[in-house]
Every structure is written in C-alpha cells, then in structure tokens.
Amino acid sequence: MDIKQKIKMQGFTISEVASKMPNGNGGLGISQPSLSAIINGNPTVNKLKDIADIIGLTLSELVSEDDGMNMIAACPHCGKPITIKTTIE
C-alpha cells in the first residue's frame, strides 16, 4: 500500500492533506512531518479513514494493493486514478 502515491494520484500533496487532517485540539491541521510519520509508521484505521476522506477515496481503495491484474494510472488532465482491468482468456 503506497499511501503517498495514492495521495499524489488524487491530485493532493502531503502538505495539503496535513492541513485538512483533524488535530488533537478539535480543529484541522497537523504538520507535514507529523502526517509523514503517521503514513510511514503504523497508522490507525481512524487516521487512514481521515486521509481517505480528504482525498476522495474509500478506506478500502486507499489500502488496496494492485493484484497484478489491474494497472493503475493517473488521468493526465485531472490526476485522478484510472484503473484498467485485464482478463486472461
């Protein structure tokens, strides 16, 4: 699961997502290094859900791995992910 790549594919930067993350004071905004530490560490389901909501994915889309049967690309116009499903006949 490459969360940073999925954030980028959705057209966001780590800093933009960090600015929209809930903080401990009941407001919004954490530092970019804090978000990177969350992503690179052992994020909780709640933190993953927050990230997914911010970038417009479901939690399962955020944490899913490419199974080798799907290729994921980014739209050159909007940056949103494009999934191309293939089948073997």
C-alpha positions in Angstrom: 0.0 0.0 0.0 1.6 3.2 -1.1 -0.5 5.9 0.6 1.8 8.8 -0.6 1.4 7.7 -4.2 -2.4 7.5 -3.8 -2.4 11.0 -2.3 -0.5 12.2 -5.3 -2.7 10.3 -7.8 -5.7 12.1 -6.3 -4.1 15.4 -7.0 -3.0 16.3 -3.4 0.3 17.0 -1.8 1.2 15.7 1.7 1.1 19.3 2.9 -2.4 19.8 1.6 -3.7 16.6 3.3 -1.9 17.5 6.5 -3.6 20.9 6.6 -7.0 19.1 6.4 -6.3 16.4 9.0 -8.1 16.6 12.3 -5.8 17.6 15.2 -5.9 16.9 18.9 -7.4 20.3 19.6 -10.7 19.6 17.8 -9.6 21.7 14.8 -7.9 20.9 11.5 -4.3 20.9 10.5 -1.2 18.9 11.5 2.3 19.4 10.3 3.6 17.7 7.2 6.2 15.8 9.1 3.5 14.6 11.5 1.5 13.2 8.6 4.5 11.6 7.0 5.3 9.9 10.4 1.7 8.6 10.5 1.9 7.3 7.0 5.4 5.8 7.4 4.6 4.3 10.8 1.7 2.2 11.9 -1.4 4.3 11.1 -4.6 3.6 12.9 -7.8 2.8 11.0 -9.2 6.2 12.0 -6.1 8.1 10.6 -6.4 6.1 7.4 -10.1 6.9 7.1 -9.3 10.6 7.6 -6.8 10.5 4.8 -9.2 8.6 2.5 -12.0 11.0 3.2 -9.8 14.0 2.5 -8.5 12.7 -0.9 -11.9 11.3 -2.0 -11.3 7.5 -1.7 -12.9 4.9 0.3 -10.8 3.3 3.0 -10.6 0.0 1.0 -9.4 1.9 -2.1 -6.7 3.7 0.0 -5.3 0.5 1.5 -5.8 -1.9 -1.5 -2.8 -3.3 -3.3 -2.6 -3.8 -7.0 -3.3 -7.5 -7.5 -1.3 -7.8 -10.8 -4.5 -7.9 -12.8 -5.2 -4.2 -12.7 -3.0 -1.4 -13.8 -3.4 2.0 -12.1 -2.6 5.2 -14.0 -3.4 8.8 -13.4 -5.5 10.9 -15.7 -3.2 13.4 -17.4 -5.9 16.1 -17.1 -7.2 15.8 -13.5 -4.7 13.5 -11.8 -7.5 11.1 -10.7 -6.7 7.4 -10.8 -7.7 5.3 -13.8 -7.9 1.6 -13.2 -7.6 -0.7 -16.3 -8.8 -4.2 -15.6 -7.4 -7.0 -17.7 -8.6 -10.6 -18.0 -6.8 -13.7 -19.1 -8.6 -15.9 -21.6 
